[in-house]
């Protein structure tokens, strides 16, 4: 059986936490950062949990080997 290719952009944007939750980065992290307050820039470094079941299913299809 051939291997499934991983969608690299998806693999770079998402991670699984230690408890197995799918975590995503925030958008707008690298664009126009000089205009944003320091507090906002700190908030960009935190990752958020993905809650949508459909999005999780799509990620599973795009990056099947991302799982821990």
DSSP file (Angstrom, degrees, kcal/mol; ACC not computed):
  #  RESIDUE AA STRUCTURE BP1 BP2  ACC     N-H-->O    O-->H-N    N-H-->O    O-->H-N    TCO  KAPPA ALPHA  PHI   PSI    X-CA   Y-CA   Z-CA
    1    1 A X              0   0    0      0, 0.0     2,-0.1     0, 0.0     0, 0.0   0.000 360.0 360.0 360.0 130.7    0.0    0.0    0.0
    2    2 A X        -     0   0    0      1,-0.1     2,-0.1     0, 0.0     0, 0.0  -0.367 360.0-107.7 -74.0 154.5    1.5    3.4   -0.9
    3    3 A X        -     0   0    0      1,-0.1     2,-0.4    -2,-0.1    -1,-0.1  -0.423  29.6-117.1 -75.8 155.4    2.0    6.1    1.7
    4    4 A X        -     0   0    0     -2,-0.1     2,-0.2     1,-0.0    61,-0.1  -0.798  29.2-119.8 -93.3 134.1   -0.2    9.2    1.8
    5    5 A X        -     0   0    0     -2,-0.4     2,-0.3     1,-0.1    59,-0.2  -0.538  24.2-127.0 -75.2 138.3    1.6   12.5    1.2
    6    6 A X        -     0   0    0     -2,-0.2     2,-0.9    57,-0.1    57,-0.2  -0.676  15.7-123.8 -84.3 135.5    1.4   15.0    4.0
    7    7 A X    >>  -     0   0    0     55,-2.4     4,-1.9    -2,-0.3     3,-0.5  -0.729  25.3-156.6 -77.8 107.1    0.1   18.5    3.2
    8    8 A X  H 3> S+     0   0    0     -2,-0.9     4,-1.8     1,-0.3    -1,-0.2   0.808  85.7  56.4 -64.3 -35.5    3.1   20.5    4.5
    9    9 A X  H 3> S+     0   0    0      1,-0.2     4,-1.2     2,-0.2    -1,-0.3   0.894 110.1  47.0 -63.4 -38.8    1.4   23.8    5.1
   10   10 A X  H <> S+     0   0    0     -3,-0.5     4,-1.5     1,-0.2     3,-0.3   0.912 110.0  52.7 -67.3 -42.8   -1.1   22.0    7.4
   11   11 A X  H  < S+     0   0    0     -4,-1.9    -2,-0.2     1,-0.2    -1,-0.2   0.829 109.4  49.6 -64.1 -32.1    1.6   20.2    9.2
   12   12 A X  H  < S+     0   0    0     -4,-1.8    -1,-0.2     1,-0.2    -2,-0.2   0.794 113.0  46.1 -76.6 -28.2    3.5   23.5    9.9
   13   13 A X  H  < S+     0   0    0     -4,-1.2    12,-1.0    -3,-0.3     2,-0.3   0.716 109.8  54.1 -87.8 -22.3    0.4   25.3   11.2
   14   14 A X  E  <  +A   24   0A   0     -4,-1.5     2,-0.3    10,-0.2    10,-0.2  -0.852  54.6 176.9-122.1 150.4   -1.0   22.6   13.6
   15   15 A X  E     -A   23   0A   0      8,-2.2     8,-3.5    -2,-0.3     2,-0.4  -0.951  27.8-122.6-140.7 159.5    0.3   20.5   16.5
   16   16 A X  E     -A   22   0A   0     -2,-0.3     6,-0.2    50,-0.2     2,-0.0  -0.903  29.4-134.1-101.9 137.0   -1.1   18.0   18.9
   17   17 A X    >   -     0   0    0      4,-2.9     3,-1.3    -2,-0.4    51,-0.1  -0.198  32.1 -94.8 -78.8 177.4   -0.8   18.8   22.6
   18   18 A X  T 3  S+     0   0    0      1,-0.3    -1,-0.1     2,-0.1    -2,-0.0   0.803 127.5  51.0 -63.7 -30.0    0.4   16.3   25.2
   19   19 A X  T 3  S-     0   0    0      2,-0.1    -1,-0.3     1,-0.0    -3,-0.0   0.437 124.5-102.4 -88.6   0.4   -3.2   15.4   26.0
   20   20 A X  S <  S+     0   0    0     -3,-1.3     2,-0.2     1,-0.3    -2,-0.1   0.578  72.0 144.5  93.8   9.6   -4.0   14.8   22.3
   21   21 A X        -     0   0    0      1,-0.1    -4,-2.9    28,-0.0     2,-0.6  -0.601  53.7-118.8 -81.6 143.7   -5.8   18.0   21.6
   22   22 A X  E     -A   16   0A   0     28,-0.3    28,-3.1    -2,-0.2     2,-0.4  -0.733  35.0-164.3 -82.6 122.6   -5.4   19.6   18.1
   23   23 A X  E     -AB  15  49A   0     -8,-3.5    -8,-2.2    -2,-0.6     2,-0.3  -0.877   5.7-165.7-114.7 141.1   -3.8   23.0   18.6
   24   24 A X  E     -AB  14  48A   0     24,-3.4    24,-2.6    -2,-0.4   -10,-0.2  -0.879  19.1-119.9-123.3 156.0   -3.6   25.8   16.0
   25   25 A X        -     0   0    0    -12,-1.0     2,-0.2    -2,-0.3    22,-0.1  -0.466  37.0-101.8 -85.2 165.0   -1.6   29.1   15.7
   26   26 A X        -     0   0    0     18,-0.6     3,-0.5    20,-0.4     2,-0.1  -0.568  34.5-114.5 -86.9 152.7   -3.3   32.4   15.5
   27   27 A X  S    S+     0   0    0     -2,-0.2    -1,-0.1     1,-0.2     0, 0.0  -0.456  92.9  35.4 -82.4 158.3   -3.7   34.3   12.2
   28   28 A X  S    S+     0   0    0     -2,-0.1    -1,-0.2     1,-0.0     3,-0.1   0.733  72.6 137.1  75.9  23.8   -2.0   37.6   11.5
   29   29 A X  S    S+     0   0    0     -3,-0.5    -2,-0.1     1,-0.2    15,-0.1   0.814  74.4  26.5 -74.4 -31.0    1.1   36.7   13.5
   30   30 A X  S    S+     0   0    0      2,-0.1     2,-0.5     3,-0.0     3,-0.3   0.377 100.2  89.2-117.2   4.6    3.8   38.0   11.1
   31   31 A X  S    S-     0   0    0      1,-0.2    -1,-0.0    -3,-0.1     0, 0.0  -0.910 101.2 -10.1-114.1 129.2    2.1   40.8    9.2
   32   32 A X  S >  S+     0   0    0     -2,-0.5     3,-0.6     1,-0.1     4,-0.5   0.885  76.0 154.7  57.6  44.6    2.1   44.5   10.3
   33   33 A X  T 3   +     0   0    0     -3,-0.3     3,-0.5     1,-0.2     8,-0.1   0.716  59.3  69.0 -76.5 -19.4    3.4   43.7   13.7
   34   34 A X  T 3  S+     0   0    0      1,-0.2    -1,-0.2     0, 0.0    -2,-0.0   0.824  98.7  50.9 -68.2 -28.7    5.0   47.2   14.2
   35   35 A X  S <  S+     0   0    0     -3,-0.6    -1,-0.2     2,-0.1     2,-0.2   0.698  94.4  89.1 -80.6 -18.9    1.5   48.7   14.5
   36   36 A X  S    S-     0   0    0     -3,-0.5     5,-0.0    -4,-0.5    -4,-0.0  -0.515  83.0-107.8 -86.8 147.5    0.2   46.3   17.1
   37   37 A X     >  -     0   0    0     -2,-0.2     4,-1.8     1,-0.1     3,-0.2  -0.254  29.6-112.5 -65.9 158.8    0.5   46.8   20.8
   38   38 A X  H  > S+     0   0    0      1,-0.2     4,-1.9     2,-0.2     5,-0.2   0.876 116.2  57.2 -61.2 -38.9    3.0   44.6   22.8
   39   39 A X  H  > S+     0   0    0      1,-0.2     4,-1.6     2,-0.2    -1,-0.2   0.887 106.6  48.9 -60.2 -40.5    0.1   42.9   24.6
   40   40 A X  H  > S+     0   0    0     -3,-0.2     4,-1.1     1,-0.2    -1,-0.2   0.886 108.5  53.4 -67.3 -39.9   -1.4   41.8   21.3
   41   41 A X  H  X S+     0   0    0     -4,-1.8     4,-0.5     1,-0.2    -1,-0.2   0.844 106.8  52.3 -65.8 -33.5    1.9   40.5   20.0
   42   42 A X  H >< S+     0   0    0     -4,-1.9     3,-1.1     1,-0.2     4,-0.4   0.886 105.2  55.5 -67.7 -38.4    2.3   38.4   23.2
   43   43 A X  H >< S+     0   0    0     -4,-1.6     3,-0.8     1,-0.2    -1,-0.2   0.770  96.3  66.4 -66.0 -24.9   -1.1   36.9   22.6
   44   44 A X  H 3< S+     0   0    0     -4,-1.1   -18,-0.6     1,-0.2    -1,-0.2   0.780  91.8  62.3 -66.4 -25.6   -0.1   35.8   19.1
   45   45 A X  T << S+     0   0    0     -3,-1.1    -1,-0.2    -4,-0.5    -2,-0.2   0.712  86.2  90.1 -76.5 -18.7    2.4   33.3   20.6
   46   46 A X  S <  S-     0   0    0     -3,-0.8   -20,-0.4    -4,-0.4     2,-0.3  -0.453  72.7-134.3 -76.8 150.5   -0.3   31.3   22.3
   47   47 A X        -     0   0    0    -22,-0.1     2,-0.3    -2,-0.1   -22,-0.2  -0.813  13.4-143.3-106.2 148.2   -1.9   28.4   20.6
   48   48 A X  E     -B   24   0A   0    -24,-2.6   -24,-3.4    -2,-0.3     2,-0.3  -0.793  19.4-111.6-109.6 151.4   -5.7   27.7   20.5
   49   49 A X  E     -B   23   0A   0     -2,-0.3     2,-0.5   -26,-0.2   -26,-0.2  -0.623  26.9-126.7 -80.5 138.0   -7.5   24.4   20.6
   50   50 A X        +     0   0    0    -28,-3.1   -28,-0.3    -2,-0.3    -1,-0.0  -0.755  31.5 173.9 -83.3 124.5   -9.4   23.4   17.4
   51   51 A X        +     0   0    0     -2,-0.5     2,-0.3     5,-0.0    -1,-0.1   0.643  42.4 103.1-107.1 -19.4  -13.0   22.6   18.4
   52   52 A X     >  -     0   0    0      1,-0.2     4,-1.9     2,-0.1     5,-0.1  -0.507  56.4-155.4 -72.5 126.3  -14.6   22.0   15.1
   53   53 A X  H  > S+     0   0    0     -2,-0.3     4,-2.0     1,-0.2    -1,-0.2   0.883  94.9  52.4 -67.4 -39.1  -15.2   18.3   14.3
   54   54 A X  H  > S+     0   0    0      1,-0.2     4,-1.9     2,-0.2    -1,-0.2   0.875 108.9  49.4 -65.2 -38.0  -15.2   19.0   10.6
   55   55 A X  H  > S+     0   0    0      2,-0.2     4,-2.3     1,-0.2    -1,-0.2   0.889 109.5  51.9 -68.5 -39.5  -11.9   20.8   10.7
   56   56 A X  H  X S+     0   0    0     -4,-1.9     4,-2.1     1,-0.2    -2,-0.2   0.898 109.6  50.0 -62.0 -40.5  -10.3   18.0   12.7
   57   57 A X  H  X S+     0   0    0     -4,-2.0     4,-1.4     2,-0.2    -2,-0.2   0.890 110.4  50.0 -64.7 -40.2  -11.5   15.5   10.1
   58   58 A X  H  X S+     0   0    0     -4,-1.9     4,-2.1     1,-0.2    -2,-0.2   0.895 110.4  49.6 -65.9 -40.9  -10.1   17.6    7.3
   59   59 A X  H  X S+     0   0    0     -4,-2.3     4,-3.1     1,-0.2    -2,-0.2   0.887 106.6  56.0 -65.0 -39.4   -6.7   17.9    9.1
   60   60 A X  H  < S+     0   0    0     -4,-2.1    -1,-0.2     1,-0.2    -2,-0.2   0.857 110.8  45.2 -60.5 -35.4   -6.7   14.1    9.6
   61   61 A X  H  < S+     0   0    0     -4,-1.4     3,-0.4     1,-0.1    -2,-0.2   0.869 117.3  43.1 -75.7 -38.1   -7.0   13.7    5.9
   62   62 A X  H  < S+     0   0    0     -4,-2.1   -55,-2.4     1,-0.3     2,-0.3   0.868 129.4  23.6 -77.5 -37.5   -4.4   16.3    5.0
   63   63 A X    ><  +     0   0    0     -4,-3.1     3,-1.4   -57,-0.2     4,-0.3  -0.662  66.9 164.9-130.3  76.9   -1.8   15.3    7.5
   64   64 A X  T 3  S+     0   0    0     -3,-0.4     3,-0.4    -2,-0.3    -1,-0.1   0.755  77.9  49.4 -68.3 -23.9   -2.3   11.7    8.5
   65   65 A X  T 3  S+     0   0    0      1,-0.2    -1,-0.3   -61,-0.1    -5,-0.1   0.286  83.6  91.6 -99.0  10.9    1.1   11.3   10.2
   66   66 A X    <   +     0   0    0     -3,-1.4   -50,-0.2    -7,-0.2    -1,-0.2   0.775  63.1 104.0 -72.1 -27.0    0.8   14.4   12.3
   67   67 A X              0   0    0     -3,-0.4    -3,-0.0    -4,-0.3   -51,-0.0  -0.138 360.0 360.0 -56.0 149.3   -0.7   12.4   15.1
   68   68 A X              0   0    0    -51,-0.1    -1,-0.1   -48,-0.0    -3,-0.0   0.489 360.0 360.0 -85.4 360.0    1.5   11.6   18.1
